[in-house]
Amino acid sequence: MSHKHQNLLRTIFQLPPSGNIHWREIESLLNHLGATIEPAHGARFRVMLNRVEGFFHHPHHSNVCDKQTIKQLREYLAHAGVSPSSYEEENN
């Protein structure tokens, strides 16, 4: 995993949640992790990672995700077995 993706993963899991993460960065990370991302109804996207399904909203008025979306993403990634420590161990 690249340092860019590792840093983003750490940022997603930090508390309090960051409100300065762009959707395209999240999409890049999800693709790197092997997720499939498909458009759903309206601004929603269906994400499938490690057999775990999630639905996320694309930001409406900007490309920056709000804190609630980041919190939801963190919970989804944890449920799918993804955490910063699991990827830091691989690179050490």
For each residue, the residues with C-beta under 8 A, 3 or more apart:
1: 5 6 9 32 87 90 91
2: 5 6 32
3: 6 7
4: 7 8
5: 1 2 8 9 28 29 32 87
6: 1 2 3 9 10 84 87 88 91
7: 3 4 10 11
8: 4 5 11 12 21 25 26 29
9: 1 5 6 12 13 29 77 82 83 84 87
10: 6 7 13 14 84
11: 7 8 14 18 21
12: 8 9 17 18 21 26 70 73 74 77
13: 9 10 74 77 83 84
14: 10 11 17 18
15:
16: 67
17: 12 14 67 70 71 74
18: 11 12 14 21 67 70
19: 64 65 66 67 70
20: 64
21: 8 11 12 18 25 26 64 65 70
22: 25 26 63 64 65
23: 26 27 58 59 63 64 65
24: 27 28 63
25: 8 21 22 28 29
26: 8 12 21 22 23 29 30 65 73
27: 23 24 30 31 37
28: 5 24 25 31 32
29: 5 8 9 25 26 32 33
30: 26 27 33 35 37 47 49
31: 27 28 34 35 37
32: 1 2 5 28 29
33: 29 30 49 82
34: 31 49 50
35: 30 31 47 48 49
36: 47 48 49
37: 27 30 31 45 46 47
38: 45 46 48
39: 44 45 46
40: 44 45 46 55
41: 44
42:
43: 57 58 60
44: 39 40 41 55 56 57 58
45: 37 38 39 40 55 56 57 58
46: 37 38 39 40 53 54 55
47: 30 35 36 37 53 54 55 56 76
48: 35 36 38 51 52 53 54
49: 30 33 34 35 36 52 54 76 77 80 82
50: 34 80 81 82
51: 48
52: 48 49 76 79 80 81
53: 46 47 48
54: 46 47 48 49 72 76 80
55: 40 44 45 46 47
56: 44 45 47 69 72 73 76
57: 43 44 45 60 69
58: 23 43 44 45
59: 23 62 63 64 65 66 69
60: 43 57
61:
62: 59
63: 22 23 24 59
64: 19 20 21 22 23 59
65: 19 21 22 23 26 59 69 70 73
66: 19 59 69 70
67: 16 17 18 19 70 71
68: 71 72
69: 56 57 59 65 66 72 73
70: 12 17 18 19 21 65 66 67 73 74
71: 17 67 68 74 75
72: 54 56 68 69 75 76
73: 12 26 56 65 69 70 76 77
74: 12 13 17 70 71 77 78
75: 71 72 78 79
76: 47 49 52 54 56 72 73 79 80
77: 9 12 13 49 73 74 80 82 83
78: 74 75 81 82 83
79: 52 75 76
80: 49 50 52 54 76 77
81: 50 52 78 86
82: 9 33 49 50 77 78 86 87
83: 9 13 77 78 86 87
84: 6 9 10 13 87 88
85: 88 89
86: 81 82 83 89 90
87: 1 5 6 9 82 83 84 90 91
88: 6 84 85 91 92
89: 85 86 92
90: 1 86 87
91: 1 6 87 88
92: 88 89
